[in-house]
Amino acid sequence: MPARLPSWAWVTGLTVGAIAAVTVLAVQADQGPHPAATSAKPRTSASAGAHPTPTASVPARVPDGSGTGRRIVYSLGEKRVWLVDASEATRRTFAVWPGTVSPDPGTYTVSSRNEATTGSDGVRIEHIMYFAAKSGVSVAFSNAVDGASPPPAGSGAKTGGVRMRKADGTALWAFGTVGTTVTVVK
C-alpha cells in the first residue's frame, strides 16, 4: 500500500501551484497592451486609423438631454460613453468605436449580459451588454478579449457592437447590470 501524504504537503503543493499560476498570468498581462486612461475626445480623420487619438478638447460634462440619475450615456456624435452615478457625478468617460448599426437616440435599459463570445467580425469579445436593436441587429457594448481595437469599417457587414478598450469594458461591466438605464444622445 502506498504511503499517504500528510495534509500539510497537499496544502503546500496547491499553494505553490497557485502562486506559480498567478505569476505566469501577471507576466503575460505585463507583456500585453496597456490602455491609457483618458478623458480626451478622439479625433475623427481618415488617417486616424482604428485607435482614437486624444485632442486638447476634453468633454468635461455629460451631454445635455441625457436624463438624470444613475445611467450610462452614449453619445453617437462624440463616440463616447459616460458612467453617471445617482448623484449625477461622472464616474468614468471614454471613447468607443461604434459598429455599422447605431441605435436611435432615446432611453434604453441593459436587457442582458454575456461574459464572452465571438463577435460577428470573428473577434473574441467580453463584457457584452445588450441594450438595443435596430434593423434586426442587436446593439451591445463590448471589448476585445485581447485588448485590440476593431478593424476599420468597410467590410459591408452590419454590426451593432460598440467596442471600447479593455479597461473601459471592465469598468462598464462592473457599472451596468441588467436594468441599468442607457441613454443614447446625438
HELIX and SHEET records of a PDB file:
HELIX    1   1 SER A    7  GLN A   31  1                                  25    
HELIX    2   2 ALA A   46  ALA A   48  5                                   3    
HELIX    3   3 LYS A  166  PHE A  175  1                                  10    
SHEET    1   A 5 THR A  90  ALA A  95  0                                        
SHEET    2   A 5 ARG A  80  VAL A  84 -1                                        
SHEET    3   A 5 ARG A  71  SER A  75 -1                                        
SHEET    4   A 5 THR A 181  VAL A 185  1                                        
SHEET    5   A 5 GLY A 106  THR A 109 -1                                        
SHEET    1   B 4 SER A 112  THR A 118  0                                        
SHEET    2   B 4 ARG A 124  LYS A 134 -1                                        
SHEET    3   B 4 VAL A 137  ALA A 144 -1                                        
SHEET    4   B 4 GLY A 161  MET A 164  1                                        
END                                                                             
